[in-house]
Amino acid sequence: MKRPTSSMAIEEPGDQGRRIGAYRGTEPGPLVICIASLHGNEPAGIEALERVMGVLSESRLRMCGDLVGLRGNLQAHTAGTRFIDEDLNRVWQHDRVDAVLESLRGGGSAPDGDGAPMVGSAELAEQRDLLAAFQSEHRRARGPIHVLDLHTTSSESAPFTTLGDTLRNRALALRLPVPVVLGLEEQIDGAMLHYFDRLGWANIGIEAGQHRAASSIDVHEEAVWILLEALGLIEEASAPRGENRRARLARRAEGLPRVLDVRYRHVVSEEDGFRMHPGFTNFDLVEAGQELAVDRRGPVQTAFAGRVFLPLYQRQGDDGFFIVRQRARVWLTVSRVLRTAGADRMAAWIPGVSPHPERSDAVILARWARNRYVIGYLHLLGFIARSESGGRVMVRRQEGPGPRPEPPPRAS
């Protein structure tokens, strides 16, 4: 089938299901996949993408490449809750994804670790459908793939980005004039962005502000337009109100550090009775020993000074709060130079660090070497911490292109 020769792009309207819409240029270029409401109580991303698709449809902007908007957790979005049975942003571990992909190829239910079908999880069906959508879009891609995961927070917040700290993800995040938060994905197991790192697709999370704030919709819309321009899908300043877009977005995060990293995560469970004290805003400065919350054991205090990050003001969720601190911009430059030079190959020369016996992409830390200096240097080289039985393991990030995922079975 020949592609249209007209300069007009092709609009593929969305529906009430998974897809919000698609706008495909008649010229090849990058594919940008935007995912909204992966948590069902975060609707701002959907409304922002509907706005963007509406403007594209009405103005018929010339595009080189493709923009696709997808809804994340449909059932939780309908219910207005973060999730139904399990957090859809915590189920992207390799084994789980591989099992779901195998079920797509075989047409049956995804098996669990014992080979039995997975049952009882609403999010399993959502994950299967999302994986099929990702692979369908991958088959159609005519250039590099970029993924924007649109989120909001339960507290008031300035906008910021999160990412798995690869060089390609950094380059994408730094195109937006908002703080970049490193290390969050290292604290969380099974985040969806891990899957895109595995595939070698550039990806970032964009946190726009409080769940129900009208400004969160504006932030997501501005971020999408900025990245469409920065990645070359549309001409600079061709979108409506584009002349001051970067300045407007930058003002929303004025006064905050450009780069921060996560130093502490306070994990909670339903049994804890955790209650964050009211009034905290994301990135508020806190002192060592300051009381931030209470639980069934009594006051919850922070061990050191920093900025409170993602304080929990909703019923669902297992992250009570995080503490972040500023990271010097020079750290990004040094780590980029070291990674580009292949210095990660010398990781095992560090005292207390030894090669993993079975994994070429990992090293093992001796107990006495598990301090912030050794781990900090390994972070510079692109390693992240993962715990395994028998010791602390640092696994090197995948900086290059990943394997091409197998396509889902075609309809008969």
Wavefront OBJ file of the C-alpha trace (Angstrom):
o trace
v 0.000 0.000 0.000
v 1.480 3.354 -1.039
v 1.735 6.132 1.484
v -0.159 9.335 0.673
v 1.907 11.905 -1.202
v -0.094 14.836 0.163
v 1.546 17.116 2.738
v -1.463 16.595 4.997
v -1.094 14.228 7.912
v -3.481 11.359 8.571
v -5.687 11.534 11.645
v -6.890 8.305 13.233
v -9.593 9.245 15.745
v -9.643 7.643 19.141
v -12.487 5.800 20.772
v -13.771 5.110 24.249
v -11.293 2.249 24.602
v -7.514 2.060 24.692
v -6.568 4.632 22.066
v -7.071 8.342 22.613
v -6.092 9.049 19.022
v -3.257 9.011 16.506
v -1.868 11.593 14.115
v 0.480 10.241 11.464
v 2.637 12.379 9.212
v 2.982 11.674 5.541
v 6.768 11.891 5.965
v 8.746 9.390 8.070
v 10.097 10.449 11.422
v 10.064 9.573 15.123
v 7.168 7.762 16.777
v 6.015 9.346 20.045
v 3.770 7.148 22.197
v 2.009 8.959 25.056
v 0.430 6.883 27.833
v -2.039 8.574 30.169
v -3.825 7.388 33.311
v -1.675 4.341 33.957
v -3.027 5.061 37.422
v -6.786 5.405 37.085
v -7.100 8.401 39.426
v -4.795 10.514 37.215
v -7.025 11.802 34.370
v -5.075 14.955 33.421
v -2.951 13.234 30.783
v -6.009 11.977 28.913
v -7.550 15.445 28.776
v -4.249 16.964 27.646
v -3.838 14.438 24.823
v -7.427 15.006 23.713
v -6.584 18.706 23.443
v -3.426 18.039 21.426
v -5.205 15.627 19.083
v -8.033 18.141 18.646
v -5.640 20.934 17.672
v -3.789 18.667 15.239
v -7.071 17.576 13.678
v -8.348 21.125 13.235
v -5.102 22.756 12.094
v -3.825 19.858 9.999
v -0.226 20.625 10.983
v 2.429 19.067 8.814
v 4.115 16.257 10.735
v 7.181 14.100 10.093
v 6.582 10.978 12.149
v 3.698 9.774 14.278
v 1.998 10.675 17.556
v -0.118 8.063 19.346
v -2.056 8.539 22.592
v -3.073 5.545 24.732
v -5.136 5.212 27.888
v -3.440 3.168 30.604
v -5.692 1.490 33.178
v -9.181 1.711 31.662
v -10.989 -0.104 34.473
v -9.355 1.941 37.227
v -9.971 5.157 35.297
v -13.679 4.317 35.095
v -13.713 3.571 38.836
v -11.667 6.681 39.674
v -9.124 4.650 41.663
v -5.367 4.196 41.362
v -5.852 0.516 40.488
v -8.351 -2.325 40.868
v -6.341 -5.370 42.016
v -2.672 -4.404 41.616
v -0.715 -1.315 40.674
v -0.329 -1.322 36.875
v 2.947 0.567 37.291
v 4.470 -2.232 39.388
v 3.892 -5.300 37.159
v 6.529 -4.926 34.408
v 9.157 -7.315 35.768
v 10.909 -9.391 33.075
v 9.318 -12.703 34.079
v 5.833 -11.223 34.243
v 6.150 -9.447 30.885
v 7.609 -12.528 29.217
v 4.702 -14.606 30.486
v 2.164 -12.115 29.161
v 3.932 -11.952 25.786
v 3.881 -15.734 25.612
v 0.144 -15.692 26.251
v -0.288 -13.193 23.396
v 1.549 -15.505 21.040
v -0.441 -18.525 22.202
v -3.821 -16.811 22.482
v -4.431 -18.045 26.035
v -4.126 -16.747 29.581
v -0.729 -15.605 30.836
v 0.843 -18.248 33.092
v 2.172 -17.449 36.525
v 5.498 -18.667 37.861
v 4.141 -22.197 38.356
v 2.773 -22.462 34.820
v -0.867 -21.981 35.869
v -2.984 -19.261 34.180
v -3.056 -15.880 35.898
v -6.549 -15.157 37.132
v -8.248 -12.576 39.287
v -6.279 -9.480 38.259
v -8.014 -6.702 36.355
v -4.593 -5.223 35.619
v -3.447 -8.380 33.838
v -5.980 -7.735 31.072
v -4.857 -4.095 30.909
v -1.225 -5.140 30.621
v -1.949 -7.644 27.856
v -3.819 -5.025 25.864
v -1.094 -2.409 26.354
v 1.636 -4.827 25.258
v -0.328 -5.664 22.117
v -0.754 -1.932 21.421
v 2.966 -1.233 21.925
v 3.961 -3.997 19.569
v 1.407 -2.958 16.968
v 2.816 0.572 17.001
v 6.371 -0.776 16.836
v 5.536 -2.559 13.578
v 4.311 0.736 12.116
v 7.205 2.880 13.383
v 9.150 4.793 10.727
v 11.831 6.169 13.010
v 13.133 6.062 16.601
v 10.522 5.469 19.310
v 10.010 7.768 22.292
v 7.576 7.096 25.149
v 6.016 9.745 27.415
v 4.324 8.363 30.536
v 1.986 11.092 31.827
v 1.348 11.171 35.581
v 0.157 13.436 38.382
v 0.690 13.441 42.160
v -1.542 13.315 45.230
v 0.096 16.455 46.679
v 0.516 19.899 45.179
v 3.647 19.840 43.036
v 5.737 21.662 40.470
v 6.197 19.620 37.284
v 9.204 17.295 36.962
v 10.418 14.291 35.012
v 11.553 10.830 36.103
v 13.605 8.359 34.112
v 15.751 5.289 34.063
v 19.167 6.955 33.964
v 20.405 6.065 30.484
v 22.023 8.653 28.248
v 19.175 8.540 25.738
v 16.559 9.041 28.490
v 18.517 11.939 29.941
v 18.695 13.613 26.548
v 14.906 13.365 26.257
v 14.218 14.617 29.804
v 16.579 17.587 29.501
v 14.585 18.916 26.543
v 11.945 19.999 29.076
v 12.691 23.021 31.329
v 11.652 21.258 34.559
v 13.526 19.347 37.297
v 14.861 15.895 36.482
v 14.587 13.342 39.313
v 17.020 10.426 39.150
v 16.920 7.192 41.122
v 13.165 6.804 41.569
v 13.038 3.766 39.289
v 15.793 2.125 41.348
v 13.528 2.285 44.394
v 10.487 0.840 42.615
v 10.230 -2.693 41.262
v 8.283 -3.328 38.059
v 7.703 0.208 36.775
v 6.491 0.325 33.172
v 9.405 2.472 32.008
v 11.727 -0.463 32.825
v 10.108 -2.339 29.953
v 10.935 0.406 27.450
v 14.534 0.517 28.665
v 14.670 -3.186 27.953
v 13.534 -2.496 24.369
v 15.961 0.382 23.894
v 13.204 3.003 23.478
v 13.860 6.466 24.885
v 11.337 7.125 27.649
v 10.518 9.475 30.517
v 7.768 9.975 33.059
v 6.252 13.463 33.184
v 4.641 14.434 36.501
v 2.480 17.496 35.930
v 1.092 18.395 39.365
v -1.831 17.474 41.617
v -4.322 14.903 40.273
v -7.342 17.186 39.898
v -5.643 20.525 39.281
v -6.556 22.183 35.983
v -2.932 23.310 35.706
v -1.845 19.660 35.452
v -3.703 19.362 32.144
v -1.953 22.504 30.889
v 1.479 21.175 31.907
v 1.000 17.874 30.103
v -0.223 19.658 26.994
v 2.728 22.057 27.013
v 5.208 19.219 27.560
v 3.832 17.199 24.642
v 3.995 20.170 22.260
v 7.552 21.038 23.357
v 8.753 17.494 22.760
v 6.995 17.197 19.397
v 8.957 20.272 18.320
v 12.234 19.229 19.954
v 12.138 15.773 18.348
v 11.410 17.209 14.927
v 7.867 15.947 14.397
v 6.511 19.454 13.865
v 8.169 22.736 12.997
v 9.209 24.906 15.899
v 6.497 27.314 17.110
v 4.012 25.888 14.586
v 1.570 24.849 17.316
v -0.883 27.471 18.650
v 0.452 29.608 21.541
v 3.876 28.058 21.000
v 5.965 31.216 21.173
v 6.224 31.300 25.014
v 5.559 27.653 25.786
v 8.990 26.820 27.239
v 9.005 29.963 29.383
v 5.537 29.186 30.762
v 6.564 25.660 31.695
v 9.866 26.803 33.234
v 8.067 29.304 35.473
v 6.046 26.504 37.035
v 9.257 25.004 38.459
v 11.075 28.263 39.140
v 13.534 28.115 42.042
v 13.906 24.326 42.092
v 17.167 22.467 41.353
v 17.573 21.244 37.778
v 18.629 17.735 38.826
v 17.783 15.800 42.005
v 18.138 12.216 43.060
v 16.245 9.983 45.465
v 18.083 9.209 48.713
v 15.341 7.525 50.764
v 12.015 5.753 50.298
v 9.541 5.236 53.149
v 7.549 2.105 52.313
v 4.095 1.652 53.859
v 1.385 -1.007 53.922
v -2.312 -0.946 54.741
v -1.565 -2.445 58.165
v 0.704 0.483 59.083
v -2.113 3.008 59.347
v 0.209 5.549 57.741
v -1.062 9.170 57.647
v 1.015 11.926 56.128
v 0.731 15.182 58.031
v -1.264 17.730 55.976
v 0.291 20.679 54.244
v 3.376 19.220 52.597
v 3.984 20.175 48.972
v 6.250 18.176 46.704
v 9.890 19.371 47.002
v 9.329 21.119 50.357
v 12.566 21.421 52.341
v 12.659 19.260 55.502
v 15.166 18.962 58.330
v 16.758 15.884 59.855
v 14.463 14.479 62.541
v 11.411 16.402 61.344
v 8.115 14.613 61.876
v 6.352 14.061 58.560
v 3.661 11.509 59.383
v 2.312 9.063 61.938
v 1.590 5.350 61.808
v 0.582 2.649 64.293
v 4.059 2.765 65.851
v 3.967 6.522 66.419
v 5.643 9.532 64.770
v 7.469 9.058 61.450
v 10.554 11.241 61.181
v 13.023 11.792 58.361
v 16.565 10.611 59.041
v 18.267 13.480 57.208
v 17.643 16.838 55.606
v 16.532 17.194 52.018
v 13.301 17.733 50.114
v 10.183 15.683 50.736
v 9.126 14.007 47.509
v 5.776 12.460 46.548
v 4.122 12.654 49.994
v 1.196 10.237 50.071
v -2.223 11.911 50.226
v -4.351 9.126 48.759
v -5.703 5.826 50.026
v -3.862 3.487 47.659
v -0.099 3.259 47.275
v 2.868 1.798 49.139
v 5.187 4.822 49.015
v 4.633 7.041 52.054
v 7.189 9.600 50.904
v 10.691 9.929 49.498
v 13.563 12.272 50.332
v 15.485 13.803 47.430
v 18.575 15.999 47.277
v 20.108 18.217 44.653
v 22.574 16.618 42.244
v 25.232 18.853 40.640
v 24.888 19.241 36.872
v 28.580 18.407 36.498
v 27.739 14.884 37.704
v 25.733 14.346 34.501
v 28.641 15.520 32.370
v 31.193 13.305 34.140
v 28.971 10.240 33.976
v 28.263 10.832 30.274
v 31.999 10.993 29.546
v 32.725 7.849 31.582
v 29.904 5.852 30.008
v 30.750 6.968 26.500
v 34.378 5.941 27.098
v 33.299 2.463 28.262
v 34.618 2.956 31.792
v 31.970 0.520 33.075
v 34.323 -2.274 31.968
v 36.627 -1.270 34.829
v 33.952 -1.564 37.533
v 35.367 -4.828 38.854
v 38.707 -3.090 39.526
v 37.092 -1.100 42.353
v 37.998 -2.551 45.785
v 35.092 -4.582 47.124
v 33.527 -5.038 43.665
v 33.736 -8.366 41.838
v 32.275 -9.713 38.560
v 28.949 -11.517 38.752
v 29.550 -15.248 38.137
v 26.614 -15.596 35.738
v 25.829 -12.125 34.371
v 28.183 -10.114 32.182
v 26.161 -6.940 32.875
v 26.425 -7.102 36.672
v 28.882 -6.897 39.557
v 28.628 -7.937 43.206
v 29.480 -5.682 46.135
v 31.186 -7.013 49.244
v 29.311 -6.118 52.401
v 31.965 -3.630 53.512
v 31.826 -1.886 50.116
v 28.102 -1.103 50.267
v 28.534 2.572 51.041
v 27.488 5.727 49.254
v 30.973 6.290 47.791
v 31.273 2.947 46.001
v 27.626 2.871 44.980
v 27.826 6.499 43.866
v 30.785 5.746 41.591
v 28.979 2.728 40.129
v 25.974 4.968 39.467
v 28.304 7.242 37.488
v 29.191 4.249 35.320
v 25.528 3.417 34.701
v 24.888 0.686 37.266
v 21.769 0.443 39.408
v 21.269 -1.477 42.639
v 19.349 -4.709 42.733
v 19.164 -7.121 45.663
v 19.633 -10.835 45.050
v 19.977 -13.765 47.410
v 23.538 -13.912 48.664
v 24.427 -10.246 48.335
v 23.970 -6.813 46.835
v 24.179 -6.731 43.060
v 24.701 -3.736 40.789
v 23.335 -4.220 37.278
v 24.557 -2.129 34.358
v 21.918 -0.202 32.479
v 21.270 -0.998 28.851
v 22.473 2.082 26.975
v 22.152 0.754 23.428
v 19.229 -0.524 21.347
v 17.407 -3.464 22.841
v 15.939 -6.517 21.144
v 12.976 -6.096 18.846
v 9.906 -7.471 20.594
v 8.021 -10.238 18.852
v 4.755 -9.018 17.314
v 1.427 -10.235 18.682
v -0.400 -12.871 16.658
v -2.354 -11.568 13.711
v -6.101 -11.934 13.733
v -7.240 -14.960 11.759
l 1 2 3 4 5 6 7 8 9 10 11 12 13 14 15 16 17 18 19 20 21 22 23 24 25 26 27 28 29 30 31 32 33 34 35 36 37 38 39 40 41 42 43 44 45 46 47 48 49 50 51 52 53 54 55 56 57 58 59 60 61 62 63 64 65 66 67 68 69 70 71 72 73 74 75 76 77 78 79 80 81 82 83 84 85 86 87 88 89 90 91 92 93 94 95 96 97 98 99 100 101 102 103 104 105 106 107 108 109 110 111 112 113 114 115 116 117 118 119 120 121 122 123 124 125 126 127 128 129 130 131 132 133 134 135 136 137 138 139 140 141 142 143 144 145 146 147 148 149 150 151 152 153 154 155 156 157 158 159 160 161 162 163 164 165 166 167 168 169 170 171 172 173 174 175 176 177 178 179 180 181 182 183 184 185 186 187 188 189 190 191 192 193 194 195 196 197 198 199 200 201 202 203 204 205 206 207 208 209 210 211 212 213 214 215 216 217 218 219 220 221 222 223 224 225 226 227 228 229 230 231 232 233 234 235 236 237 238 239 240 241 242 243 244 245 246 247 248 249 250 251 252 253 254 255 256 257 258 259 260 261 262 263 264 265 266 267 268 269 270 271 272 273 274 275 276 277 278 279 280 281 282 283 284 285 286 287 288 289 290 291 292 293 294 295 296 297 298 299 300 301 302 303 304 305 306 307 308 309 310 311 312 313 314 315 316 317 318 319 320 321 322 323 324 325 326 327 328 329 330 331 332 333 334 335 336 337 338 339 340 341 342 343 344 345 346 347 348 349 350 351 352 353 354 355 356 357 358 359 360 361 362 363 364 365 366 367 368 369 370 371 372 373 374 375 376 377 378 379 380 381 382 383 384 385 386 387 388 389 390 391 392 393 394 395 396 397 398 399 400 401 402 403 404 405 406 407 408 409 410 411 412
